[in-house]
Amino acid sequence: MNKNEAKARKKLEALLWRHTHRDFRGKLDDGSKTVLMGTAQGTVLVCIARMTDAEITAKLPRAVREAVAAC
């Protein structure tokens, strides 16, 4: 991952954290940020760092997604 890709990834992670209601996000003991996600197995905590860019983008509100796509 080059410098620009890393910067874009950090921005996506920050947007997801900011636009997720505080009842649906949290931090693990090691400081990793997590969000609740619905999966085939049910609702689970997912570490943001382990999510793909597509998964993060899909969880963002539509207006934010469109703003990110325009950049």
C-alpha positions as a printed Julia matrix, in Angstrom:
71×3 Matrix{Float64}:
   0.0     0.0    0.0
   1.52    3.3   -1.03
   1.33    6.56   0.89
  -1.77    7.89  -0.93
  -3.65    4.61  -0.54
  -2.86    4.53   3.18
  -4.07    8.11   3.56
  -7.32    7.34   1.69
  -7.85    4.24   3.84
  -7.39    6.24   7.06
  -9.92    8.77   5.8
 -12.47    6.01   5.07
 -11.96    4.51   8.53
 -12.39    7.93  10.17
 -15.58    8.6    8.18
 -17.06    5.26   9.19
 -16.23    5.9   12.84
 -17.69    9.42  12.74
 -20.91    8.4   10.97
 -21.66    5.32  13.07
 -23.92    5.93  16.06
 -22.05    5.56  19.34
 -24.35    2.7   20.38
 -23.09    0.7   17.39
 -19.36    1.27  17.73
 -16.72    0.62  20.35
 -13.1    -0.08  21.12
 -11.41   -3.3   22.14
  -8.96   -3.48  25.04
  -6.05   -3.04  22.61
  -7.59    0.2   21.23
  -8.88   -1.3   17.96
 -12.07    0.39  16.77
 -15.06   -1.85  16.04
 -18.53   -1.47  14.56
 -21.58   -3.72  14.59
 -22.32   -5.4   11.27
 -25.14   -7.65  10.2
 -23.9   -10.88   8.6
 -25.41  -14.22   7.64
 -24.43  -15.46  11.13
 -26.15  -12.53  12.85
 -24.91   -9.23  14.23
 -21.21   -9.23  15.06
 -18.49   -6.8   16.1
 -16.05   -6.2   13.27
 -12.67   -4.49  13.61
 -12.61   -1.54  11.19
  -8.99   -2.26  10.26
 -10.0    -5.72   8.99
 -12.86   -4.48   6.81
 -12.39   -4.04   3.08
 -12.75   -0.62   1.46
 -15.97   -1.84  -0.17
 -17.44   -2.92   3.19
 -16.58    0.42   4.76
 -18.04    2.37   1.84
 -21.24    0.3    1.93
 -21.78    1.15   5.63
 -21.42    4.91   5.08
 -24.56    7.03   4.66
 -25.44    7.68   1.0
 -24.63   11.41   1.11
 -21.18   10.7    2.55
 -20.59    7.91   0.01
 -21.42   10.28  -2.83
 -19.14   12.98  -1.42
 -16.26   10.5   -1.14
 -16.84    9.3   -4.7
 -16.73   12.87  -5.99
 -13.25   13.45  -4.53
